[in-house]
Amino acid sequence: TLTGLFATEVLGAMIAASTIARWSEAPARRRALTAGVVLALGVAMAAVYLVPAWIERSIVQVLSMTAGEYQTKRNFIAGRLLVEAGPLCIGLPAAIGLYASLVALARAETRRRASELLRWWAPAIGFAALTLAPAAIVWRAVPLQAYVQFPWRLLGFAGAFAAAAIGVTWAAAIAPSLRAPWRWAPALAASIAIFVAGRPYGKLPQAIAAADVPETPRAIQALAKSSTVVDEYTPAAVFPIPRRPRPFAAQVVDGPARVTAVSRALTEELTIDADGPAELDVARFDFPGWRASTEEGPAAATFETSINGLIHVRVPRAGHYRVRVAFGSTPLRDGAAALSLLALLGCWPLLRRFTRG
């Protein structure tokens, strides 16, 4: 999510740099305008997720994602790990490719295409450098950097740009006048060398024993402690965090009453027989979008959030009630979805233009 957005910003910066370099050329300006519109539409299409996630972040424990061991400053990696075999590396082939690019610049023909090489090697080097401790001063200036948590997440982008840069370097370094056998033979040899050099990076440091992998629903449920790493999507009011599956769908917490519940994916159908005013908790965390409606009963049931973040239902007097608790959309989410739909529709003219071109 956020890590991917940073990569989008880098791609946008690359397009902007290329445009500035050729600003006097009308085609370059048109391409830049089109790229800017495409990037804007891409962000707008994600509004259905981004807008509620950002505006409603205060109602959940999202700050737990940025505390303790999840702080960015505590997760930089040592420089040697960038090329050593292991999970936190871009691989020896990328390092060799960068060295080969520097050597290739000895040719005048390659130097004339240096801007093409830089366009790919610069992001690769930049992403890799951002994973190292000296980059802490840069991270402090990056918006939303705390939510990235682990700088090494950028290594995937570094590897992708490096792989493309190796191909661009090869195209720039090999003279077009060479006949096919002499062009393809070194390429094949280099590909085999990259494959051999990359094999150690694909090995798991430790195998997982088959006996340690849960296979049945009951075994999986017994091991499940949270649906997220640090319970960041749990409502802010919930404390302590529950560590076991819910023992009930609904239960009376005050007053003389009995309740039964029929649970479905996004609804709870409650049947309540009360001998007087009563209160009950529904074992669902209360997020914006949950609503309660009284389908039968002597009075309307009311609905609020309990002190521990659950859905809390009150019945005002004795009687038989049927209450439906259901999850639906909100005006904020409807507006965000409409923005995403408009952005999607806005892609149609661009697609027609590209297909005609």
Secondary structure in CASP SS format (residue, H / E / C, confidence):
PFRMAT SS
TARGET T0000
AUTHOR 0000-0000-0000
METHOD secondary structure of the structure
MODEL  1
T C 1.00
L H 1.00
T H 1.00
G H 1.00
L H 1.00
F H 1.00
A H 1.00
T H 1.00
E H 1.00
V H 1.00
L H 1.00
G H 1.00
A H 1.00
M H 1.00
I H 1.00
A H 1.00
A H 1.00
S H 1.00
T H 1.00
I H 1.00
A H 1.00
R C 1.00
W C 1.00
S C 1.00
E C 1.00
A H 1.00
P H 1.00
A H 1.00
R H 1.00
R H 1.00
R H 1.00
A H 1.00
L H 1.00
T H 1.00
A H 1.00
G H 1.00
V H 1.00
V H 1.00
L H 1.00
A H 1.00
L H 1.00
G H 1.00
V H 1.00
A H 1.00
M H 1.00
A C 1.00
A H 1.00
V H 1.00
Y H 1.00
L H 1.00
V H 1.00
P H 1.00
A H 1.00
W H 1.00
I H 1.00
E C 1.00
R H 1.00
S H 1.00
I H 1.00
V E 1.00
Q C 1.00
V H 1.00
L H 1.00
S H 1.00
M H 1.00
T H 1.00
A C 1.00
G H 1.00
E H 1.00
Y H 1.00
Q C 1.00
T H 1.00
K H 1.00
R H 1.00
N C 1.00
F C 1.00
I E 1.00
A C 1.00
G H 1.00
R H 1.00
L H 1.00
L H 1.00
V C 1.00
E C 1.00
A C 1.00
G C 1.00
P C 1.00
L C 1.00
C C 1.00
I C 1.00
G C 1.00
L H 1.00
P H 1.00
A H 1.00
A H 1.00
I H 1.00
G H 1.00
L H 1.00
Y H 1.00
A H 1.00
S H 1.00
L H 1.00
V H 1.00
A H 1.00
L C 1.00
A C 1.00
R C 1.00
A H 1.00
E H 1.00
T H 1.00
R H 1.00
R H 1.00
R C 1.00
A H 1.00
S H 1.00
E H 1.00
L H 1.00
L H 1.00
R H 1.00
W H 1.00
W H 1.00
A H 1.00
P H 1.00
A H 1.00
I H 1.00
G H 1.00
F H 1.00
A H 1.00
A H 1.00
L C 1.00
T C 1.00
L E 1.00
A H 1.00
P H 1.00
A H 1.00
A H 1.00
I H 1.00
V H 1.00
W H 1.00
R C 1.00
A C 1.00
V C 1.00
P C 1.00
L C 1.00
Q H 1.00
A H 1.00
Y H 1.00
V H 1.00
Q C 1.00
F C 1.00
P H 1.00
W H 1.00
R H 1.00
L H 1.00
L H 1.00
G H 1.00
F H 1.00
A H 1.00
G H 1.00
A H 1.00
F H 1.00
A H 1.00
A H 1.00
A H 1.00
A H 1.00
I H 1.00
G H 1.00
V H 1.00
T H 1.00
W H 1.00
A H 1.00
A H 1.00
A H 1.00
I C 1.00
A C 1.00
P C 1.00
S C 1.00
L C 1.00
R C 1.00
A H 1.00
P H 1.00
W H 1.00
R H 1.00
W H 1.00
A H 1.00
P H 1.00
A H 1.00
L H 1.00
A H 1.00
A H 1.00
S H 1.00
I H 1.00
A H 1.00
I H 1.00
F H 1.00
V H 1.00
A H 1.00
G H 1.00
R H 1.00
P H 1.00
Y H 1.00
G H 1.00
K C 1.00
L C 1.00
P C 1.00
Q C 1.00
A C 1.00
I C 1.00
A C 1.00
A H 1.00
A H 1.00
D H 1.00
V C 1.00
P C 1.00
E C 1.00
T C 1.00
P H 1.00
R H 1.00
A H 1.00
I H 1.00
Q H 1.00
A H 1.00
L H 1.00
A C 1.00
K C 1.00
S C 1.00
S C 1.00
T C 1.00
V C 1.00
V C 1.00
D C 1.00
E C 1.00
Y C 1.00
T C 1.00
P E 1.00
A C 1.00
A C 1.00
V C 1.00
F C 1.00
P C 1.00
I C 1.00
P C 1.00
R C 1.00
R C 1.00
P C 1.00
R C 1.00
P C 1.00
F C 1.00
A C 1.00
A E 1.00
Q E 1.00
V E 1.00
V E 1.00
D E 1.00
G C 1.00
P C 1.00
A E 1.00
R E 1.00
V E 1.00
T E 1.00
A E 1.00
V E 1.00
S E 1.00
R C 1.00
A C 1.00
L C 1.00
T E 1.00
E E 1.00
E E 1.00
L E 1.00
T E 1.00
I E 1.00
D E 1.00
A E 1.00
D C 1.00
G C 1.00
P C 1.00
A E 1.00
E E 1.00
L E 1.00
D E 1.00
V E 1.00
A E 1.00
R E 1.00
F E 1.00
D C 1.00
F C 1.00
P C 1.00
G C 1.00
W E 1.00
R E 1.00
A E 1.00
S E 1.00
T E 1.00
E E 1.00
E E 1.00
G C 1.00
P C 1.00
A C 1.00
A C 1.00
A C 1.00
T E 1.00
F E 1.00
E E 1.00
T E 1.00
S C 1.00
I C 1.00
N C 1.00
G C 1.00
L E 1.00
I E 1.00
H E 1.00
V E 1.00
R E 1.00
V E 1.00
P C 1.00
R C 1.00
A C 1.00
G E 1.00
H E 1.00
Y E 1.00
R E 1.00
V E 1.00
R E 1.00
V E 1.00
A E 1.00
F E 1.00
G C 1.00
S C 1.00
T C 1.00
P H 1.00
L H 1.00
R H 1.00
D H 1.00
G H 1.00
A H 1.00
A H 1.00
A H 1.00
L H 1.00
S H 1.00
L H 1.00
L H 1.00
A H 1.00
L H 1.00
L H 1.00
G H 1.00
C H 1.00
W H 1.00
P H 1.00
L H 1.00
L H 1.00
R H 1.00
R H 1.00
F H 1.00
T H 1.00
R H 1.00
G C 1.00
END
